[in-house]
Amino acid sequence: MKAPEILAEAAGLLDDTIALRRRIHRHPEIGLTLPRTQRTVLEALAGLGLDVRTGERATSVVARLRGERPGPTILLRADMDALPLREDTGLPFASEVDGAMHACGHDTHVAMLVGAARLLAQRRADLAGSVLFMFQPGEEGYHGARVMLEEGLLAGAEPPTGAFALHVGHRSPAGVIATRPGPTMASGDTFQITVRGRGGHASSPHDCLDPIPVACEIVQAFQTLVARRVNVFDPAVVTVAKIEAGTTRNVIPESASLLGTVRTLSEQARERVLAGVRRVAEGIAATHEAEASIELIRGYPVTVNDADFASFVLDTARDLVGPERVEEMRTPIMGSEDFAYVLQRVPGTIAFLGTRPDSGPVYPNHSNRMLVNESALATGIAMHAAVALRFLAPRAGGAR
């Protein structure tokens, strides 16, 4: 792999990549059914000589590029779905769909992976093996990667033996690559709790069983659960993000509801905290002679980067953009990611591409004002391509 050539070829694809990103950004779609985005991806991949198939339960696209020599397969992933937000960026290519926005950069992921497919298709002779391009809907809470796995993403005679994904974000300057071995993103589970008491007149709480102070006590106790019962070196975050109760000022309601999330970095901590949430809520409610019903909704598992593959990706990035533009992350990110399902089955790594604007306000992912420094997309194209080329280099033995 000659880094200057890869970077130059990626830079040559930047204008088309930006145009594709903006086209997708104008027309965001949410969930597992993204027909317009799927059509756009299929049109963009046409003529590259790929073996393409689409999903049945979701509008996914899987495309295989075969090298001119036999060898292993590497999977490269881009997620395609948007978020239910009303965009407030003022961009000339802002969302034209009310209540939907590409506020997590998935439009850039798709565009960069298409660019990488174009670059790698021109270098088919350099590939001893195959590249499996995974264009995935439903990352934002819909378990799209799991659906694709259930539909046979890894099935067949040439399953991937390595997997790689990039995610853009504001934490690093444009073009910086960051990742780490081991747990890199957290599990993301949801709890819904309803505390039931007895309603009545607000002037006579002794005639009622007020669920609101019980619910408030549960919220406080969750913070003690984390601080005193969870190993500080295997951290957890418990957040109550919504409390709802009552209808007016002088009525004690029958019930109060809590909605929140649990984030952990190991399956052991995950099970311990989820069990603790149930125990604390039920126990406090019982102490006050109230009742608590708890629903625990399992989200994505912990995203764990394979140590060897993470080292391979970091080395590749240093060769590609220079060590000064590569960061080995000291700590994980407590957000969750359904690429975790792929990494449970295939050794691989998710890495992060800095897309922070060079000037002006900086808004995080999931903000309705999120902005992307599009100059960084050339680095993303090159990084996808460099990982694949090195993994499939003749006689190189891949990442191991």
C-alpha positions in Angstrom: 0.0 0.0 0.0 1.4 3.4 -1.0 -0.3 6.0 1.2 0.3 9.0 -1.0 -1.4 7.3 -3.9 -4.4 6.2 -1.9 -4.8 9.6 -0.4 -4.6 11.2 -3.9 -7.1 8.8 -5.3 -9.5 9.5 -2.4 -9.1 13.2 -2.9 -10.0 12.8 -6.5 -13.3 11.2 -5.4 -14.1 13.9 -2.8 -16.3 16.1 -5.0 -18.5 13.2 -6.0 -18.6 11.9 -2.4 -19.7 15.3 -1.1 -22.4 15.5 -3.8 -23.7 12.0 -2.8 -23.6 12.9 0.9 -25.7 16.0 0.3 -28.2 14.2 -1.9 -28.7 11.7 0.9 -28.8 14.5 3.5 -31.7 16.2 1.8 -33.8 13.1 1.9 -33.3 11.4 5.3 -35.2 8.2 6.2 -35.7 6.6 9.6 -35.7 3.0 10.7 -35.3 -0.3 8.8 -37.2 0.8 5.7 -35.1 3.3 3.6 -36.2 2.8 0.0 -35.0 6.1 -1.4 -31.6 5.7 0.3 -31.3 2.1 -0.9 -32.0 3.2 -4.5 -29.4 5.9 -4.2 -26.8 3.4 -3.0 -27.6 0.9 -5.7 -27.3 3.6 -8.4 -24.0 4.7 -6.9 -22.6 1.2 -7.0 -23.8 0.4 -10.5 -21.1 -0.4 -13.0 -18.4 -1.3 -10.4 -18.6 -5.0 -11.1 -19.9 -6.0 -7.7 -22.1 -8.9 -6.6 -25.0 -7.1 -5.0 -28.0 -8.4 -3.0 -30.6 -6.6 -1.0 -32.4 -7.4 2.3 -36.0 -8.7 2.8 -36.8 -7.5 6.3 -34.9 -4.3 5.9 -33.7 -2.2 2.9 -30.1 -3.2 3.3 -27.5 -3.6 0.5 -24.7 -6.1 0.6 -22.1 -5.9 -2.2 -19.0 -8.1 -2.8 -15.9 -6.9 -4.7 -13.8 -9.9 -5.7 -10.1 -9.4 -6.2 -8.2 -11.0 -9.0 -6.6 -13.6 -6.6 -8.2 -15.8 -4.0 -7.9 -14.9 -0.3 -9.9 -13.9 2.8 -12.8 -11.5 3.0 -13.0 -8.2 4.9 -16.3 -6.5 5.7 -16.7 -2.7 5.6 -19.8 -1.2 7.0 -21.8 2.0 6.6 -25.1 2.7 8.4 -27.7 4.6 6.4 -30.6 5.8 8.7 -31.4 9.2 10.1 -32.8 10.5 13.3 -36.3 12.0 14.2 -35.1 15.6 14.5 -36.1 18.8 12.8 -33.0 20.2 11.2 -31.8 23.7 12.2 -28.5 24.1 10.4 -29.5 26.6 7.7 -27.5 24.5 5.2 -28.4 24.9 1.5 -28.8 21.1 1.4 -30.7 20.8 4.7 -33.3 18.1 5.2 -36.4 18.4 3.1 -38.2 15.9 5.3 -39.9 17.5 8.2 -39.0 15.8 11.5 -36.1 13.8 10.0 -32.4 14.6 9.9 -29.0 13.0 9.3 -27.8 14.2 12.7 -25.4 11.4 13.3 -23.4 11.5 10.1 -24.7 8.3 8.5 -25.1 10.2 5.3 -21.3 10.7 5.3 -20.7 7.0 6.2 -22.7 5.9 3.1 -20.9 8.4 0.8 -17.4 7.5 2.1 -18.1 3.7 1.7 -19.3 4.3 -1.9 -16.2 6.2 -2.5 -14.1 3.4 -1.1 -15.9 0.9 -3.3 -15.1 3.0 -6.3 -11.4 3.3 -5.3 -11.1 -0.4 -4.5 -12.8 -1.4 -7.7 -10.1 0.4 -9.6 -7.5 -1.6 -7.6 -9.0 -5.0 -8.0 -5.6 -6.4 -9.1 -4.2 -5.5 -5.7 -6.8 -7.5 -3.8 -6.1 -11.2 -2.8 -9.6 -11.9 -1.6 -12.9 -10.0 -1.3 -14.4 -6.9 0.2 -17.9 -7.2 1.5 -19.6 -3.8 1.6 -22.4 -3.6 4.2 -24.9 -0.8 3.8 -27.1 -1.1 6.9 -30.4 0.5 7.8 -31.8 0.8 11.3 -28.7 1.6 13.4 -30.5 4.2 15.5 -32.2 1.8 17.8 -33.7 -0.7 15.3 -31.1 -3.4 15.5 -30.4 -3.3 11.8 -27.1 -5.1 12.0 -28.7 -7.9 13.9 -31.4 -8.2 11.2 -28.7 -8.4 8.5 -26.9 -11.1 10.4 -30.1 -13.1 10.7 -30.6 -12.7 7.0 -27.3 -14.3 6.2 -24.8 -11.4 6.1 -21.9 -13.8 7.1 -23.3 -16.9 5.4 -21.7 -18.6 2.4 -18.4 -20.0 1.4 -16.4 -16.8 1.9 -17.4 -15.3 5.3 -15.5 -12.3 6.5 -12.5 -12.8 8.8 -12.2 -9.1 9.6 -14.6 -6.2 9.9 -14.1 -2.4 9.9 -16.4 0.6 10.3 -15.8 4.3 10.6 -18.0 6.8 12.6 -17.7 10.5 12.2 -17.8 12.9 15.1 -16.9 16.3 16.5 -14.5 15.2 19.2 -11.4 15.4 17.0 -10.2 17.8 14.3 -11.0 17.0 10.7 -9.2 14.0 9.4 -8.0 12.6 12.7 -8.5 8.8 13.1 -9.1 7.5 16.6 -9.8 4.0 18.1 -8.7 1.6 20.8 -8.6 -2.1 21.6 -11.2 -3.7 23.8 -14.5 -2.1 25.0 -15.0 1.0 22.9 -18.7 1.8 23.1 -21.2 0.9 25.8 -24.2 -1.3 25.9 -27.4 0.7 25.7 -30.4 -0.6 27.6 -33.7 1.0 28.4 -35.9 0.9 31.6 -39.5 1.9 31.9 -40.8 2.0 35.5 -44.4 2.8 36.6 -44.9 3.5 40.3 -48.6 3.0 41.4 -50.1 4.5 44.5 -53.6 5.9 45.3 -54.7 9.2 44.0 -56.7 11.9 45.7 -56.9 15.5 46.8 -53.5 17.3 47.1 -54.6 18.8 50.5 -54.9 15.4 52.1 -51.8 13.3 51.2 -52.5 11.1 54.2 -55.6 9.8 52.6 -53.6 8.9 49.4 -50.4 7.1 48.5 -48.5 9.7 46.5 -46.3 8.0 43.8 -44.3 11.1 43.0 -42.0 11.2 46.1 -41.5 7.4 45.7 -40.5 7.9 42.1 -38.1 10.7 43.1 -36.6 8.5 45.8 -36.0 5.8 43.2 -34.2 8.3 40.9 -31.8 9.3 43.8 -31.2 5.7 44.8 -30.1 4.8 41.2 -27.2 7.2 41.6 -26.2 5.5 44.9 -26.5 2.2 43.1 -23.9 3.3 40.6 -21.7 5.0 43.1 -21.6 2.3 45.8 -22.4 -1.0 44.1 -20.6 -0.7 40.8 -16.8 -1.2 40.4 -15.4 2.1 39.5 -13.0 0.3 37.0 -15.9 -1.3 35.2 -18.2 1.8 35.0 -21.9 2.3 34.4 -24.1 5.2 33.7 -27.8 5.2 34.8 -29.8 8.1 33.6 -33.5 8.9 34.2 -34.3 11.0 31.2 -38.1 11.4 31.6 -40.4 11.7 34.6 -44.1 11.9 34.0 -47.0 12.2 36.5 -50.1 14.1 37.3 -52.6 16.3 35.5 -53.0 19.5 37.6 -51.9 21.2 40.8 -54.4 19.9 43.3 -54.6 16.2 42.4 -52.3 13.5 43.7 -52.0 11.1 40.7 -52.5 7.4 40.8 -49.1 6.7 39.1 -45.7 8.2 38.1 -43.6 6.9 35.3 -39.8 6.9 34.8 -37.9 6.4 31.5 -34.2 6.0 31.3 -31.1 4.2 30.1 -28.3 2.0 31.4 -24.9 2.1 29.9 -22.1 -0.3 30.8 -18.8 -1.5 29.3 -19.0 -5.3 30.2 -21.6 -7.9 30.2 -20.9 -8.5 33.9 -21.6 -4.9 34.8 -24.6 -4.9 32.5 -26.3 -7.8 34.3 -25.4 -6.4 37.7 -26.8 -3.0 37.0 -30.0 -4.2 35.3 -30.7 -6.5 38.2 -30.0 -3.6 40.6 -32.4 -1.3 38.8 -35.2 -3.8 39.3 -34.3 -4.5 42.9 -34.0 -0.8 43.9 -37.3 0.2 42.2 -39.3 -2.7 43.6 -37.7 -2.3 47.1 -38.3 1.4 47.5 -41.9 1.1 46.2 -42.6 -1.7 48.6 -41.1 0.3 51.5 -43.8 2.9 50.9 -46.5 0.3 50.3 -46.6 1.3 46.6 -46.1 -1.0 43.6 -43.5 -0.7 40.9 -43.7 -2.4 37.5 -40.4 -2.5 35.7 -39.7 -3.3 32.0 -36.1 -3.7 31.0 -35.6 -3.4 27.2 -32.3 -4.7 26.0 -30.5 -2.6 23.5 -27.1 -3.0 21.8 -24.4 -5.0 23.5 -21.0 -3.6 24.4 -18.9 -2.8 21.3 -15.6 -4.6 21.7 -12.8 -4.0 19.3 -10.5 -7.0 18.7 -7.1 -6.1 20.2 -5.1 -7.4 17.2 -7.4 -5.8 14.7 -7.4 -2.5 16.5 -3.6 -2.5 16.4 -3.7 -3.3 12.7 -6.1 -0.3 12.1 -4.0 2.1 14.2 -0.8 1.0 12.3 -2.6 1.4 9.0 -3.9 4.9 10.0 -0.4 6.0 11.0 1.0 4.9 7.7 -1.8 6.6 5.8 -2.1 10.0 7.5 0.9 10.2 9.8 1.2 9.4 13.6 0.4 13.0 14.5 -3.2 12.5 13.1 -3.9 9.2 14.9 -5.1 8.9 18.4 -5.3 5.7 20.5 -8.3 6.5 22.7 -7.7 6.3 26.4 -11.3 5.7 27.3 -14.4 4.3 25.7 -17.4 6.3 24.6 -20.6 5.6 26.5 -22.8 5.8 23.5 -23.9 2.5 21.9 -23.6 1.1 18.4 -25.1 -1.9 16.7 -21.9 -2.7 14.9 -21.3 -4.5 18.2 -23.4 -7.4 16.8 -20.9 -7.8 13.9 -17.9 -7.6 16.2 -19.4 -10.4 18.4 -19.1 -12.7 15.3 -16.1 -11.3 13.4 -12.8 -9.9 14.7 -12.8 -6.2 13.8 -12.8 -2.6 14.9 -14.8 0.5 14.8 -12.8 3.7 14.5 -13.7 7.4 14.6 -13.1 10.0 12.0 -12.8 13.6 13.2 -15.2 15.9 11.3 -15.0 19.0 13.5 -15.6 22.3 11.6 -12.4 24.4 11.3 -14.2 27.4 12.7 -17.5 28.5 14.2 -19.8 26.6 16.5 -19.3 22.9 17.1 -22.3 20.8 17.8 -22.2 17.1 18.8 -23.8 14.2 17.0 -27.6 14.0 17.6 -27.8 17.8 17.7 -30.3 19.3 15.2 -27.5 21.8 14.4 -24.7 19.2 13.8 -22.3 20.3 11.1 -19.7 18.1 9.3 -16.4 19.2 7.9 -16.7 17.6 4.5 -13.0 17.9 3.7 -12.5 15.0 6.1 -14.4 12.6 3.9 -11.4 12.1 1.7 -9.6 10.7 4.7 -12.5 8.4 5.4 -12.5 7.0 1.9 -8.8 6.4 2.0 -9.0 4.8 5.5 -11.6 2.3 4.3 -9.5 1.5 1.2 -6.2 1.3 3.1 -7.6 -1.2 5.7 -9.0 -3.4 2.9 -5.9 -3.2 0.8 -3.6 -4.1 3.6 -5.8 -6.9 4.9 -6.0 -8.4 1.4 -2.5 -7.7 0.3 -0.9 -10.8 -1.4 1.2 -12.9 1.0 0.6 -10.3 3.8 -1.6 -12.7 5.8 -4.2 -10.1 6.5 -4.3 -8.5 9.9 -2.8 -11.4 11.8 
